[in-house]
Amino acid sequence: MKVVDNSETAHSENKIDIWGSIPFLSMHIICIGVFFTGVSATALAVCFAAIVVRMFGVTGGFHRYFSHKTFKTSRAFQFVLAFLGTASAQLGPLWWASHHRRHHRFTDQEEDIHSPSIQGFFWAHMGWIMCKKNFKEDRTKSIPDFAQFAELRFLDNYPYIPPMIFAGMIVVLGIWISGAFPNLHTSVYQIVMWGFFVSTVILYHLTFSINSLAHIVGVQRFKTKDTSRNNFVLALLTMGEGWHNNHHRYAGSERQGFYWWQIDMTHYILTLLSWLRIVWDIRKPPQQILIEGRGK
């Protein structure tokens, strides 16, 4: 009888699928086009806006809503959040949230799909998303609370549609800008290159940095059983996600910058949306946790 080494089996499954990762890798390669299209203030402004809008879809939608249910909203706005998040080209809301919930169940353990302390920096940052094994999960079972919605299952089954629609919108925007404002000295190609391809790749790595850098670089305000850290720079770059140690101390809070001086742009936007009654029942960190972390 042959004895199978489970650790070796698990290692063999953690192989990067180059062919399956061609779309992901192609996004990076296409960005070389910036050397041909050039850059302008207009293109950078469109790039920044494209990052912010879709970043909110990831942070406010995929993460704080679908993964942790830290606030409530209507089914219509739920779809808006799902669409914006999927437009970031990080697959669908069910796939994203189910994997993130698993990360919280097994943080920095063997079952964690992206722990830098176990699998290394590269794997935690982007290797895991290039692994075929991580696409086998049945999301209807792992995230049944949201899998009941047909429109969310549709986005999960066809995750390339929102990015294509978003790219089309950038093309239309580029045509309009280059035609209506010729003095801006930009082109459709330049707007599309920066507004879609470059912005998407930047968004990839800002998101991935929370899985990798936020478990390596920063401070631990709270004593958790993992390597999560707070990182001010990452918090600024990811609209509040860099307060990662706070988040791992109490993942049920919508607000990840627990204290007024911890800048959390996603929280500010969601607070504004609550004033407009678009979202409601925003969950906060308990007072005892705020007291626990104060002064550290």
C-alpha positions as CSV (number, residue, x, y, z in Angstrom):
1,M,0.0,0.0,0.0
2,K,1.4,3.4,-1.1
3,V,1.5,6.0,1.6
4,V,0.7,9.5,0.3
5,D,2.5,12.5,1.9
6,N,-0.3,15.1,2.3
7,S,2.2,17.9,2.6
8,E,3.8,16.9,-0.8
9,T,0.3,16.6,-2.3
10,A,-0.7,20.0,-1.1
11,H,2.6,21.4,-2.4
12,S,2.0,19.9,-5.9
13,E,-1.4,21.5,-6.0
14,N,0.1,24.9,-5.3
15,K,1.5,25.2,-8.8
16,I,1.2,28.4,-10.8
17,D,-0.9,27.8,-13.9
18,I,0.8,29.8,-16.6
19,W,-1.7,29.1,-19.4
20,G,-4.6,29.8,-17.2
21,S,-3.0,33.0,-16.0
22,I,-2.5,34.5,-19.5
23,P,-5.3,37.1,-19.2
24,F,-3.8,38.2,-15.8
25,L,-0.3,38.4,-17.1
26,S,-1.4,40.0,-20.4
27,M,-2.8,43.0,-18.5
28,H,0.7,43.6,-17.1
29,I,2.4,43.1,-20.5
30,I,0.0,45.5,-22.3
31,C,1.0,48.3,-19.9
32,I,4.3,48.5,-21.8
33,G,2.2,50.4,-24.2
34,V,2.6,53.5,-22.1
35,F,5.9,54.0,-23.7
36,F,4.1,54.4,-27.0
37,T,1.0,56.3,-26.0
38,G,2.8,58.7,-23.6
39,V,1.2,60.3,-20.7
40,S,-0.8,63.5,-19.9
41,A,-2.4,65.1,-16.9
42,T,-5.8,64.1,-18.3
43,A,-4.8,60.4,-18.7
44,L,-3.5,60.4,-15.1
45,A,-6.7,61.9,-13.9
46,V,-8.8,59.3,-15.6
47,C,-6.5,56.6,-14.3
48,F,-6.9,57.9,-10.7
49,A,-10.7,58.0,-11.0
50,A,-10.8,54.5,-12.5
51,I,-8.8,53.2,-9.5
52,V,-10.9,55.0,-6.9
53,V,-14.3,53.9,-8.2
54,R,-13.3,50.3,-8.6
55,M,-11.3,50.3,-5.4
56,F,-14.5,51.2,-3.5
57,G,-16.2,48.2,-5.3
58,V,-13.5,46.0,-3.8
59,T,-13.1,47.6,-0.3
60,G,-16.7,48.6,0.3
61,G,-18.3,45.8,-1.8
62,F,-16.3,42.7,-2.0
63,H,-14.6,43.1,1.4
64,R,-16.8,44.9,3.9
65,Y,-20.1,43.9,2.5
66,F,-19.9,40.5,0.8
67,S,-17.1,39.0,2.9
68,H,-18.1,40.4,6.3
69,K,-21.6,41.8,6.0
70,T,-20.7,44.9,8.1
71,F,-23.7,46.9,6.8
72,K,-27.0,46.4,5.0
73,T,-28.2,47.7,1.7
74,S,-30.9,47.1,-1.0
75,R,-30.6,44.4,-3.5
76,A,-30.2,47.1,-6.2
77,F,-27.2,48.7,-4.6
78,Q,-25.8,45.3,-3.7
79,F,-25.6,44.6,-7.4
80,V,-23.9,48.0,-8.0
81,L,-21.3,47.1,-5.4
82,A,-20.9,43.6,-7.0
83,F,-20.6,45.1,-10.5
84,L,-18.0,47.7,-9.5
85,G,-15.9,45.1,-7.6
86,T,-16.1,42.6,-10.6
87,A,-15.1,45.5,-12.9
88,S,-11.7,45.5,-11.1
89,A,-11.0,42.2,-12.9
90,Q,-10.5,40.3,-9.7
91,L,-13.2,37.7,-10.6
92,G,-16.7,37.7,-9.0
93,P,-18.2,38.6,-5.6
94,L,-18.9,35.1,-4.5
95,W,-15.4,33.8,-5.5
96,W,-13.7,36.8,-3.8
97,A,-15.7,36.8,-0.6
98,S,-15.6,33.0,-0.1
99,H,-11.8,33.0,-0.4
100,H,-11.5,35.9,2.0
101,R,-13.7,34.3,4.6
102,R,-11.5,31.3,4.4
103,H,-8.5,33.5,5.0
104,H,-10.1,34.7,8.2
105,R,-10.9,31.2,9.4
106,F,-7.4,30.0,8.9
107,T,-5.2,33.1,9.1
108,D,-1.5,32.2,9.0
109,Q,-2.3,28.5,9.2
110,E,-1.6,25.8,6.5
111,E,-5.2,26.2,5.2
112,D,-4.7,30.0,4.7
113,I,-4.6,30.5,0.9
114,H,-2.2,33.5,1.0
115,S,-0.1,33.6,4.2
116,P,3.3,35.2,3.6
117,S,4.7,33.7,6.8
118,I,3.9,30.2,5.5
119,Q,4.0,30.3,1.7
120,G,6.2,33.3,1.2
121,F,5.8,36.8,-0.1
122,F,5.3,36.1,-3.8
123,W,2.7,33.4,-3.2
124,A,0.7,35.6,-0.7
125,H,0.9,38.6,-3.1
126,M,-0.1,37.1,-6.4
127,G,1.0,33.4,-6.7
128,W,-2.2,32.1,-5.1
129,I,-4.4,33.8,-7.6
130,M,-2.5,32.2,-10.5
131,C,-3.1,28.7,-9.0
132,K,-5.8,26.5,-10.7
133,K,-6.6,24.8,-7.3
134,N,-8.1,28.1,-6.0
135,F,-10.8,28.1,-8.8
136,K,-12.3,24.7,-7.9
137,E,-14.4,25.8,-4.9
138,D,-18.2,25.5,-5.2
139,R,-19.2,29.0,-4.1
140,T,-22.9,28.1,-3.8
141,K,-21.9,26.0,-0.8
142,S,-19.1,28.2,0.7
143,I,-21.1,31.4,0.5
144,P,-24.8,30.4,0.5
145,D,-26.0,33.7,2.0
146,F,-25.2,35.6,-1.3
147,A,-25.2,32.7,-3.7
148,Q,-29.0,32.8,-3.5
149,F,-29.1,35.9,-5.7
150,A,-29.2,35.0,-9.4
151,E,-27.5,38.2,-10.5
152,L,-24.5,37.6,-8.2
153,R,-24.2,34.0,-9.5
154,F,-24.3,35.5,-13.1
155,L,-21.4,37.9,-12.3
156,D,-19.4,35.0,-10.7
157,N,-20.0,32.8,-13.8
158,Y,-19.2,35.6,-16.2
159,P,-16.7,37.8,-14.4
160,Y,-15.1,39.2,-17.6
161,I,-18.3,41.0,-18.6
162,P,-18.0,44.0,-16.1
163,P,-14.3,44.7,-16.9
164,M,-15.2,44.6,-20.6
165,I,-18.1,47.0,-20.1
166,F,-15.9,49.3,-18.0
167,A,-13.2,49.2,-20.7
168,G,-15.9,50.2,-23.2
169,M,-16.9,53.1,-21.1
170,I,-13.3,54.2,-21.0
171,V,-13.1,54.0,-24.8
172,V,-16.2,56.2,-25.1
173,L,-14.8,58.6,-22.5
174,G,-11.5,58.8,-24.5
175,I,-13.3,59.5,-27.8
176,W,-15.3,62.3,-26.1
177,I,-12.3,63.9,-24.4
178,S,-10.0,63.8,-27.4
179,G,-12.8,65.2,-29.6
180,A,-14.3,67.8,-27.3
181,F,-11.0,69.1,-25.7
182,P,-8.2,68.9,-28.4
183,N,-6.2,71.4,-26.4
184,L,-5.6,68.7,-23.7
185,H,-3.2,67.0,-26.2
186,T,-4.4,63.4,-25.4
187,S,-5.7,60.5,-27.5
188,V,-8.1,57.7,-27.2
189,Y,-5.2,55.2,-27.0
190,Q,-3.6,57.1,-24.1
191,I,-6.9,57.4,-22.2
192,V,-7.6,53.7,-22.6
193,M,-4.1,52.6,-21.8
194,W,-4.0,54.6,-18.5
195,G,-7.7,54.6,-17.7
196,F,-8.2,50.8,-18.1
197,F,-5.0,48.8,-18.3
198,V,-2.6,50.7,-16.0
199,S,-5.4,51.5,-13.5
200,T,-6.4,47.8,-13.4
201,V,-2.8,46.6,-12.8
202,I,-2.3,49.2,-10.1
203,L,-5.6,48.1,-8.5
204,Y,-4.4,44.5,-8.6
205,H,-1.3,45.2,-6.6
206,L,-2.9,47.6,-4.1
207,T,-5.4,44.9,-3.3
208,F,-2.8,42.2,-3.2
209,S,-0.6,44.3,-0.9
210,I,-3.0,43.7,2.0
211,N,-2.5,40.0,1.7
212,S,1.3,40.3,1.6
213,L,2.7,43.6,2.9
214,A,0.0,44.1,5.6
215,H,1.2,40.9,7.2
216,I,4.9,41.9,7.1
217,V,5.3,45.6,7.4
218,G,3.6,47.8,10.0
219,V,2.7,47.8,13.7
220,Q,0.4,45.5,15.7
221,R,-1.8,47.7,17.9
222,F,-3.8,44.6,19.0
223,K,-2.4,41.2,20.1
224,T,-3.9,38.8,17.5
225,K,-3.0,35.2,16.8
226,D,-1.7,36.2,13.3
227,T,0.8,38.5,11.7
228,S,-1.7,41.2,10.6
229,R,-0.3,44.8,10.9
230,N,-1.5,48.3,10.6
231,N,0.2,50.3,7.9
232,F,-0.5,54.0,7.4
233,V,0.8,54.2,3.8
234,L,-1.2,51.1,2.7
235,A,-4.3,52.6,4.5
236,L,-4.0,55.7,2.3
237,L,-3.4,53.8,-0.9
238,T,-6.2,51.3,-0.3
239,M,-8.9,53.6,1.1
240,G,-8.6,52.2,4.6
241,E,-7.7,48.6,4.1
242,G,-4.2,49.1,5.5
243,W,-5.6,49.1,9.1
244,H,-5.3,45.4,8.8
245,N,-4.4,44.5,12.4
246,N,-7.6,46.4,13.5
247,H,-9.6,44.4,11.0
248,H,-8.2,41.1,12.2
249,R,-8.9,42.1,15.8
250,Y,-12.6,42.7,15.0
251,A,-13.6,41.8,11.4
252,G,-17.2,42.5,12.1
253,S,-16.7,46.3,12.0
254,E,-17.3,48.2,8.8
255,R,-14.9,50.9,10.0
256,Q,-11.3,49.6,9.8
257,G,-9.7,52.8,10.9
258,F,-11.0,52.4,14.5
259,Y,-9.9,55.9,15.7
260,W,-10.5,59.3,14.3
261,W,-6.9,59.8,13.2
262,Q,-6.8,56.5,11.3
263,I,-7.9,57.7,7.8
264,D,-10.4,55.3,6.2
265,M,-11.8,56.7,3.0
266,T,-14.1,53.7,2.4
267,H,-15.7,54.3,5.8
268,Y,-16.2,58.0,5.0
269,I,-18.0,57.1,1.7
270,L,-20.2,54.5,3.4
271,T,-21.1,57.0,6.1
272,L,-22.2,59.5,3.4
273,L,-24.2,56.7,1.8
274,S,-25.9,56.0,5.1
275,W,-26.9,59.6,5.4
276,L,-28.5,59.2,2.0
277,R,-30.2,56.0,3.3
278,I,-28.5,53.9,0.6
279,V,-26.8,51.7,3.2
280,W,-27.8,51.2,6.8
281,D,-27.1,49.3,10.0
282,I,-23.4,50.0,9.8
283,R,-21.5,47.9,12.4
284,K,-18.9,49.5,14.7
285,P,-16.1,48.1,16.8
286,P,-17.2,47.5,20.4
287,Q,-16.2,50.1,23.0
288,Q,-14.1,47.6,24.9
289,I,-12.0,46.9,21.8
290,L,-11.4,50.6,21.3
291,I,-10.3,51.0,24.9
292,E,-8.0,47.9,24.5
293,G,-6.2,49.5,21.6
294,R,-6.1,53.1,22.8
295,G,-2.7,54.6,23.6
296,K,-0.8,51.8,21.8
